[in-house]
Amino acid sequence: MIQAELLAPAGDMESLSAALRFGADAVYVGGETLQLRAGSAGFDREALAAASEKVHGAGKRLYVAVNSLAKSREIPAVPEYARFLRDIGVDAVIVSDIGVLDTVKRAAPELEIHLSTQAGCMNHASARVYHSMGVRRVVLARELSVPEIAELRAGAPADLELEAFVHGAMCMAVSGRCILSSFMAGRSGNRGECAQPCRWSYALMEEKRPGEYFPIGEEEGFTSILSSHDLCCIGMLDELERAGVTSFKIEGRMKTAYYVASVVRAYRACMDGTDSVEACRAELELVRHRPYSDGFYHGFLKDHHANTGRYSQGAVFVASVLGRENGALKVRQRNRFGVGQTLELMSPGREIRRFPVESLRTASGESREDAPHPNEILYIPCPFEAAEGDLLRRRENDG
């Protein structure tokens, strides 16, 4: 059994609830100030306070990202924001800018500080400096190998915690220090505005043939030269823990609640030993992802050139469970499904349970053959017990 913390992302309250329900030990979110994600993935102050209450009510921890690189005009707002986060009980702030770090420490010395991966901490000397500035945890640079993490651990202060990403999207610049978006779109990736130009379609032009463009296809045998793999470390968690990592971080504050629940559920089962690595890996193949890789943890990405850049998924999220009434699940439709298809019920801490959709009816009692309307409330007969917050999915090969 692996003892490390399982840290999940949340871009809204639905994702936060899913992370807690499906087994996260801690959740990280963005607020209204200096977070490295779009505003749609941020919590306003009222929502942050509610999130803190919900997380702590579940006996878990809440971390708030304040990890954008700051401009001088933004520093004056930091002290008051830090005191607000302290006062609502946030367990830590995630910071990359050294000026923001110092400002937070002076304004709210009780507030724990975690150093963002954006800071690129790659050696024990840097770790010691950040520790001396009041950092309690370092989110390791994503370029490090497992032996290099162990080396950093051996030379860092004993009470300095190490956190590492184990799953999700990877930036083309790995730890995110990239100016491609600034150069091509006027949007800084270091300030949460990345336009993701590494995902754009490109063509080649030969020097002596100006104006002749040769497309770079995303087909079998071709490559997407700038798009990185997705990270998946489900088979090496014990290796990372032995190297000194005490928190396993899942990327994805822009992801859906279904994605968060699915990934957290798989890592929880693997860490607790309630399911095999192979079974957990198979579950992770069902969520929408680009080709998986173990990042730089085992050294150079030898197979990186084989990436097609295309997303794949083995299952579709079709409904969230709101409750159970008279032998039927009360659900909110999220994607189309219908009578005759087989659905799978996802519950925390339980095996996946399959059942056929024999009938559908609306809240007014009208019978339906399918469910085409987003967010419609429906009733589905189901032989299994289920609770609010459980999720329903349909395998792609089940029609």
C-alpha positions in Angstrom: 0.0 0.0 0.0 1.3 3.4 -1.0 1.2 6.1 1.7 1.8 9.2 -0.5 -0.9 11.9 -0.8 -3.2 11.7 -3.8 -3.7 15.3 -5.0 -6.4 16.0 -7.5 -7.3 19.1 -9.6 -10.6 20.9 -9.6 -11.8 23.7 -11.9 -15.3 24.0 -10.4 -17.3 22.7 -7.5 -18.6 19.7 -9.4 -15.0 18.5 -10.1 -14.0 19.2 -6.5 -16.9 17.1 -5.2 -15.9 14.3 -7.6 -12.3 14.4 -6.5 -13.3 14.1 -2.8 -15.9 11.4 -3.5 -13.6 9.2 -5.5 -10.6 9.2 -3.2 -8.4 12.3 -3.4 -6.5 13.2 -0.2 -6.2 16.8 -1.2 -7.5 19.1 -4.0 -5.9 22.1 -5.6 -7.9 24.9 -7.3 -7.3 28.4 -8.7 -8.7 31.6 -7.3 -9.3 35.0 -8.6 -5.6 36.1 -8.4 -2.5 34.9 -10.3 -3.7 31.4 -11.2 -2.3 29.7 -14.3 -5.5 28.7 -15.9 -8.4 30.4 -17.7 -10.9 32.2 -15.6 -13.5 29.5 -16.3 -11.4 27.2 -14.1 -11.1 29.6 -11.2 -13.1 30.0 -8.0 -14.3 33.4 -6.8 -14.0 34.3 -3.1 -17.4 33.0 -2.2 -16.7 29.7 -4.0 -13.3 29.4 -2.4 -14.8 29.7 1.1 -17.4 27.1 0.2 -14.7 24.8 -1.2 -12.6 25.1 1.9 -15.6 24.2 4.1 -16.5 21.3 1.9 -12.9 19.9 1.7 -12.3 20.2 5.4 -15.7 18.7 6.2 -14.5 15.6 4.3 -11.3 15.6 6.3 -9.1 16.5 3.3 -6.8 19.4 2.4 -7.2 22.4 0.0 -4.4 24.1 -1.9 -4.9 27.3 -3.9 -2.7 28.1 -7.0 -1.3 31.6 -7.0 1.4 30.5 -9.4 1.4 32.9 -12.3 4.5 35.1 -12.8 3.4 38.5 -11.5 3.9 42.0 -12.9 4.8 44.9 -10.5 1.3 46.3 -10.6 -0.1 43.0 -9.3 2.0 42.7 -6.2 0.0 45.2 -4.0 -3.1 43.0 -4.2 -1.2 39.9 -2.9 -1.0 40.6 0.8 -4.8 41.0 1.3 -5.5 38.0 -0.9 -3.0 35.9 1.1 -4.7 36.9 4.4 -8.1 36.0 2.9 -6.9 32.6 2.0 -5.4 32.1 5.5 -8.7 33.2 7.1 -10.9 30.8 5.2 -8.6 27.9 6.2 -6.7 27.1 3.0 -4.0 24.6 3.8 -1.4 26.0 1.4 -0.8 28.3 -1.6 1.1 27.1 -4.7 3.6 29.9 -5.8 6.2 30.2 -8.5 7.1 33.9 -8.5 9.8 34.6 -5.9 8.4 38.1 -5.2 4.9 36.7 -4.6 6.5 34.1 -2.4 8.1 36.7 -0.2 5.0 38.9 -0.2 2.8 36.0 0.9 5.2 35.0 3.6 5.3 38.5 5.1 1.6 39.1 4.9 0.4 35.7 6.2 3.3 33.8 7.8 1.0 31.1 9.0 0.0 30.2 5.5 1.9 27.2 4.1 3.7 27.7 0.8 4.3 25.1 -1.9 6.7 25.9 -4.7 5.1 25.5 -8.1 6.7 23.3 -10.8 6.9 26.5 -12.8 9.8 27.6 -10.6 11.8 24.7 -12.0 13.4 23.4 -8.8 15.8 20.7 -10.0 18.5 20.3 -7.4 18.9 20.1 -3.6 20.8 23.5 -3.4 17.8 25.3 -4.9 15.5 23.3 -2.6 17.5 24.4 0.4 17.2 28.1 -0.6 13.5 27.9 -1.1 13.1 26.1 2.2 15.0 28.9 3.9 12.5 31.3 2.4 9.6 29.4 4.0 8.6 26.9 1.4 7.2 23.7 3.0 6.8 21.7 -0.2 8.5 21.7 -3.6 6.5 20.6 -6.7 9.4 19.1 -8.6 10.5 20.2 -12.1 9.0 17.9 -14.6 12.4 17.3 -16.3 13.8 15.2 -13.4 14.4 11.5 -13.6 13.7 9.2 -10.7 17.4 8.9 -9.7 17.7 12.7 -9.8 14.6 13.0 -7.5 16.3 10.6 -5.1 19.5 12.7 -5.3 17.5 15.9 -4.5 15.7 14.2 -1.7 19.0 13.1 -0.1 20.4 16.6 -0.1 17.3 18.6 0.8 16.1 19.4 4.3 14.4 16.5 5.9 11.1 18.4 6.6 10.8 19.6 3.0 8.1 17.7 1.2 8.3 16.7 -2.5 5.4 16.6 -4.8 5.5 15.2 -8.4 3.1 15.1 -11.3 1.9 11.5 -12.1 -0.8 12.0 -14.6 -2.2 14.3 -17.2 -1.2 16.7 -20.0 2.4 17.8 -20.3 3.5 21.2 -21.7 5.8 21.2 -24.7 8.2 23.1 -22.4 7.6 20.4 -19.8 7.6 22.6 -16.7 5.7 25.3 -18.5 8.5 27.9 -19.1 7.5 28.6 -22.7 7.2 31.8 -24.8 5.8 30.1 -27.9 2.2 31.3 -27.1 3.5 34.8 -26.3 5.4 35.0 -29.6 2.7 33.6 -31.8 -0.6 34.7 -30.2 0.4 37.5 -27.7 -0.8 35.3 -24.9 1.6 34.4 -22.1 1.7 30.7 -21.1 3.5 31.9 -17.9 0.5 34.0 -16.9 -2.2 31.4 -17.6 -3.2 32.6 -21.1 -1.6 29.8 -23.2 -3.2 29.5 -26.7 -1.6 26.0 -27.0 0.2 26.6 -30.3 1.9 23.3 -29.9 -1.5 21.7 -30.6 -2.0 23.7 -33.8 -1.8 22.2 -37.3 1.5 23.0 -39.1 2.9 22.5 -42.6 6.4 22.3 -44.0 7.8 24.6 -46.7 11.1 23.7 -48.5 13.6 26.6 -48.9 13.8 26.5 -52.7 10.0 26.0 -53.1 8.5 29.1 -51.5 4.8 29.1 -51.3 4.5 25.3 -51.5 3.2 24.0 -48.3 3.5 20.3 -47.2 1.0 19.4 -44.5 2.0 17.5 -41.4 -0.7 14.9 -41.1 -1.9 13.2 -38.0 -2.4 9.8 -39.6 -0.9 6.4 -39.2 2.8 6.6 -39.7 2.9 10.4 -39.4 3.8 12.5 -36.4 2.6 15.6 -34.6 6.0 17.2 -34.0 5.1 19.7 -31.3 2.3 18.0 -29.3 3.6 16.2 -26.2 2.3 12.9 -24.8 0.1 12.7 -21.7 1.8 11.6 -18.5 0.7 8.3 -16.9 2.7 6.9 -14.0 0.2 4.3 -12.7 2.9 1.6 -12.9 5.7 3.4 -11.1 4.1 4.9 -8.0 6.1 2.8 -5.6 9.3 3.8 -7.4 8.5 7.5 -7.0 7.6 7.0 -3.4 10.9 5.2 -2.7 12.7 8.2 -4.4 11.1 10.5 -1.8 7.9 11.8 -3.4 5.2 12.3 -0.7 2.5 13.8 -2.9 1.2 12.4 -6.3 -0.3 15.2 -8.4 -2.9 14.8 -11.2 -3.0 17.5 -13.8 -6.3 18.8 -15.1 -8.0 21.9 -13.7 -9.6 22.4 -17.1 -10.9 18.8 -17.2 -14.5 17.6 -16.5 -15.7 16.1 -13.2 -16.0 12.8 -15.0 -12.3 12.9 -16.0 -11.3 13.8 -12.5 -13.4 11.1 -10.9 -12.1 8.4 -13.3 -8.5 9.2 -12.9 -8.6 9.7 -9.1 -10.6 6.4 -8.8 -7.9 4.5 -10.8 -5.0 5.9 -8.8 -6.8 5.4 -5.5 -7.3 1.7 -6.3 -3.7 1.3 -7.3 -2.3 3.1 -4.3 -4.5 1.1 -1.9 -3.8 -2.2 -3.6 -7.5 -2.9 -4.2 -7.0 -3.4 -7.9 -4.0 -4.4 -10.0 -1.8 -2.0 -11.9 -3.0 -3.6 -15.2 -6.7 -3.1 -14.3 -6.1 0.5 -13.3 -4.1 1.2 -16.5 -7.0 -0.2 -18.5 -9.4 2.2 -16.7 -7.1 5.1 -17.6 -7.3 4.1 -21.3 -11.0 4.8 -21.2 -10.7 8.6 -20.5 -10.0 11.0 -23.2 -6.2 11.3 -23.6 -3.3 11.6 -26.0 -0.8 8.8 -26.2 0.6 8.0 -22.7 4.2 8.3 -21.6 6.1 8.1 -18.3 7.6 11.6 -19.0 11.3 12.0 -18.1 11.2 9.8 -15.0 13.1 7.1 -16.8 15.3 9.4 -18.8 15.1 10.6 -22.4 11.8 10.3 -24.2 13.0 7.7 -26.7 9.6 7.1 -28.2 8.4 10.7 -28.2 8.6 11.0 -32.0 5.9 8.3 -32.4 3.2 10.6 -31.0 0.3 11.1 -33.4 -1.0 13.9 -31.3 -4.6 12.5 -31.6 -6.9 12.0 -28.6 -8.5 8.6 -27.9 -11.1 7.4 -25.4 -12.7 4.1 -24.7 -15.8 5.3 -22.9 -18.2 8.3 -22.9 -19.7 9.9 -19.8 -23.5 9.8 -20.3 -25.1 10.8 -16.9 -24.5 11.7 -13.3 -26.6 10.0 -10.6 -28.8 12.3 -8.5 -30.3 9.5 -6.4 -32.5 6.4 -6.6 -36.3 6.2 -6.5 -38.5 3.1 -6.8 -35.8 0.9 -8.3 -34.7 3.5 -10.8 -31.7 5.8 -11.0 -32.5 9.5 -11.1 -29.9 10.9 -13.4 -28.9 14.1 -15.2 -28.1 13.5 -18.9 -24.6 14.6 -20.0 -24.2 12.8 -23.4 -26.6 11.0 -25.6 -27.5 7.3 -24.8 -30.5 5.2 -25.3 -32.6 2.0 -24.7 -30.7 -1.2 -25.7 -27.3 0.2 -24.8 -25.2 -1.1 -21.9 -24.1 1.4 -19.3 -21.5 1.1 -16.6 -22.0 2.5 -13.1 -19.0 4.1 -11.4 -19.0 4.3 -7.6 -16.1 5.0 -5.3 -14.4 2.0 -3.8 -16.4 -0.5 -5.9 -16.0 -2.5 -9.1 -17.5 -1.2 -12.2 -21.1 -2.6 -12.6 -22.7 -3.1 -16.0 -26.4 -3.1 -16.8 -28.6 -2.7 -19.9 -30.9 0.3 -20.4 -34.3 -1.4 -20.7 -36.4 1.8 -20.5 -36.1 5.5 -20.1 -38.7 8.0 -18.7 -38.7 11.7 -18.0 -39.6 13.4 -14.8 -43.2 13.7 -16.1 -43.4 10.0 -16.8 -43.0 10.1 -20.6 -41.3 7.1 -22.1 -38.2 7.7 -24.3 -36.1 5.6 -26.6 -33.0 7.8 -26.2 -31.7 10.8 -24.3 -30.6 13.5 -26.7 -31.2 16.6 -24.4 -28.2 17.8 -22.3 -29.0 18.1 -18.5 -32.4 16.5 -18.8 -33.5 14.7 -15.7 -34.3 11.0 -16.5 -35.1 7.8 -14.7 -33.4 4.5 -15.6 -34.3 1.1 -14.0 -31.1 -0.3 -12.5 -30.5 -3.5 -10.5 -27.7 -1.9 -8.4 -27.7 0.4 -5.5 -26.2 3.8 -6.3 -25.8 7.2 -4.6 -25.7 10.8 -5.6 -22.4 11.6 -7.2 -22.0 8.2 -8.9 -21.4 8.4 -12.6 -22.6 6.5 -15.7 -20.6 5.8 -18.8 -21.0 3.9 -22.1 -18.2 2.0 -23.8 -17.5 3.3 -27.3 -17.8 -0.2 -28.6 -21.2 -0.6 -27.0 -22.8 1.6 -29.6 
